[in-house]
Amino acid sequence: MSSHAVQAADLDAVRTVAADVHRAIATVIEGKEDALATAVTVLLAEGHLLLEDVPGVGKTMLAKAMAKAIDCRVSRVQFTPDLLPSDITGVSVFNQDSRTFEFRHGAVFANVVVGDEINRASPKTQSALLEAMEERQVTVDGESHQLPRPFLVMATQNPIEMEGTYPLPEAQRDRFMARISLGYPSPEAELEMLTSHGERDPLAALQPVTTGVQVQEQIEAIRSLHTSPALRRYIVDLVTATRRHQLLRLGASPRAALHLLRASRAHAALAGRDHVLPEDVQWLAGPVLTHRVIPTGEAQLARTSTAEIVAEVVQRTPVPAAR
């Protein structure tokens, strides 16, 4: 299929699925439209989503709502210090009757995996997700097991300053397509939440609005969305600029560039376009790049956030002319 092969009917289907999922989640999470839009974009770009914020702002609720909106296999993992890697990936168990080893699937064998408080587990257990997130397979005792498609990991984590947390390794953070923070709700949204959540559980009333098969079809359609050479160069220029920035000790990886491209395609499709614009890339640069870069000591002393640095990179990088 050529890069121009996305039909109008495909774009309509993508927008319909995205709008249905967005509306379903919005019945549970009020007043966070940008965060919900990013979450749906990551879903249709076949990425993984990291939700980072203080406790009690709805991270787990958002992850559960997204999972429930899709009629597919869902598993939830509560990450704790005593969680073992085999609890996530699975384990080979000896069957006394057949005298053979049988593989017992772990929690990762689902279409949507909700990982709650991922940074409360040890780095060794966190790393059990690395192969699954990148290659969509798990290798146990030298044998590879394919994961179902679509496959989405939505993990929540508390800020690393909180007690009892381990910082995610750079390789783990790099496998998340985007990171979003919900932040505290506005007073109006919080008042509405007290009314709606105080009388009923909106999550219990949420019904699936699409299936895993339909989501996978939209993912396949988005992959062939047209991206001009100039726009691909723009993405590379942005990523390269983070590697050269004087306030960053570690810039964005080549995987970050690929994730930014995929997410931009999904964002363009959700807007009903059959091609990607610089505006798509700019809108997603923060969520896609911020969690992958590491500031220098000087930046930390000056309290300059990685979000501010990425925003400066976007502002300074020349935008390509229209296609």
Secondary structure as UniProt FT lines:
FT   TURN            3..4
FT   HELIX           8..26
FT   TURN            27..28
FT   HELIX           33..44
FT   TURN            45..46
FT   STRAND          49..52
FT   TURN            55..56
FT   HELIX           59..69
FT   STRAND          70..71
FT   STRAND          74..78
FT   TURN            81..82
FT   HELIX           85..89
FT   STRAND          90..95
FT   TURN            96..99
FT   STRAND          100..105
FT   TURN            107..108
FT   STRAND          112..116
FT   HELIX           118..120
FT   HELIX           123..126
FT   HELIX           127..129
FT   HELIX           130..135
FT   STRAND          137..140
FT   TURN            141..142
FT   STRAND          143..146
FT   STRAND          152..157
FT   TURN            160..161
FT   TURN            163..164
FT   HELIX           170..174
FT   STRAND          178..180
FT   HELIX           187..199
FT   HELIX           202..205
FT   STRAND          210..211
FT   HELIX           212..223
FT   HELIX           229..244
FT   TURN            246..247
FT   STRAND          248..250
FT   HELIX           254..270
FT   TURN            271..272
FT   HELIX           278..289
FT   HELIX           290..292
FT   STRAND          294..295
FT   HELIX           297..301
FT   TURN            302..303
FT   HELIX           306..316
//
